[in-house]
Amino acid sequence: MFFSELFPNSLQPIHRKRQVSREATDFITLDLINREENLPQWARDRMPALLKSGVVERIGLKYMLSRKYYEFVNRKGVYTRKRGLDRETNKQLLLKHITDNQKAGSRFSDLREVLPSLSRDQVQKLLAEMKRQMMITVVGKTSAARWYPHGTAKGQNDE
């Protein structure tokens, strides 16, 4: 099935020859997005049109195929997995892990394994936010640090 059949309003070429060229470029761009590869400049130049057509979404700094596309191909679960979890759900997953391991505390490396799709910085920002909200506390510094639920015996004194 051609891209223009999936999303008929996405490409409005002036003449047939231009349509073939645009569709080929768009297919390649969509394939790069689907494989989560870096987009070359010519593909980034196509993003405003693809975003406007609804075939692509922007999530933070990355692009992904839209919910509309995944609904059409009956792969809604793939959309949810690729889009990732929202911020609050990520915080709840971290809190659950920290609570489940409150006796020994949770190392940062363990917490990164809870959310493998997030970068080190993203996990650190979530933990800092949770600490400000008094959900968790940290004891120690560097790789020896352990995270605890706020108010637990080992984690009562914030450093």
N, C-alpha and C positions, 0 to 999 in steps of 0.2 A: 504494500500500500504506500502511496506517495505521501510525502509531507503535506502537500496542498490538499489531499483528500482528508487527512486527519484534521487539519486546521485550515479550512478553505478561505478564511478571511485573513490569514496571516501573510500571504504573499499576493500582492496586486501588481504584477508586472505589466509594463506597457505593451510588450510584444512577446511572442512565443520564444524567440531565441534568448531573450533576457531571462525568461522563466526557467529554462533548463539550467542556465548558469547559476541563478540564484538558488534554485532547489538543491543543486549539487553542493554549493557552498554551505547552505543551511544544514544539509544532512551531515556534512563533515563536522560542522560546528556542534550539532546536537550529539554526534558520536563522541566528540572530545569531552563534552559536558557529562555525558552518561558515564564515560570512563574516568571522570574526575581528573582529567589532565589539564595542564596549563594551556590557556588559550593564546595562540599567536595573535598578533595585532589585527590581522584581517578578520579573525573570528570575533575578537572583541568589538570590532567595528560593526558587526552584525547584531550585537546584543540589544541595542535599543529597539530594533524591529522585532526581534524574537520575544523580548519582554512585552512589548505592546500587543503582540499577537496572542499572548497567553500561553505559549508553548514552553516558556522558560520562566523560572522564578529566581529572584535574588534573595539569598539567605545570608545576611551579613556580608562578607566579602566574596562569597562563592555563588556560582550559578548552578541550578539543577533543573531537570525536566519538571514540568509543572504537575500539580495534582490532576489537572484536566487530562494531561497525557496519560498518567498512570491509571486513571479511571477508565479511559478509553480502551486501554490494552488489558484491563481487568487485573492490574497489579498494584492495588491500593497499599498492600503491606510493604511493598518495596519502597513506595513513596515515603511512608512513615519512617521506615528504617533509615533511608538516605537523608531525610530531612533532619532526623535527630530528635532528641527530646527537648522540651522547653526547659528554661532555666530552673523553674521551681521543681520539676521532676528530677533534674540532675541533682539539685540540692537534697531532695528527699532520699535519693539513692545513696549519696555520700553519708547522710545522717544515719540511714539504716545500717550501713556498713560500720560506721563509727560506734553506733549503739551496740550492734551485735558483737563488737570486739572491744568493748569498754574495759574489760579486765586488764588486758595487756596494752591497750591503745592501738591506734592505727598509724602505720608509717605512711609517709607521702607516696612512696612507691606503690603501696597497696591501694591507696585511693586513686592513683592514676589508672590502675587496672580495673577499677569499678566503672570508669568512663573512658575507655580506650580511644574513642573517637575524638576526644577533646585534647587540645595541646596542653603542655605543662603549664603555660601561663593561664589558660582558661580554667584549669582545675585550681590553681593558686587563687585566682580572682573569686571563684565560688567559695573557697574556704575562707578567704578574708571577709567576704560578705556574710557568711554564716557566723563567723566570729563576732563581727560587729552587731549582728542580730542576737548575740548571746545564745546561739544554738549549740556551739561547740567551743572548745578551748584547746590550746596547744601547750604541751609541756616539753621544754627543751628547744634546741635549735638545730639547724642543719639536718643531716640525714638521721641523727639520733632523736629528732623530735617525734612526739607521739600525739595524736589527736584523740580527744575524748568528748563525750557529750558534756555540755555545760552543767556544772554542779555535781559531777561525780567526784568521788573521793580523790583520785589521782589528779583530776583535772581542775580542781577548784582554784588553784592559784595560777592566774594567767601570767605568762612571762612576756 
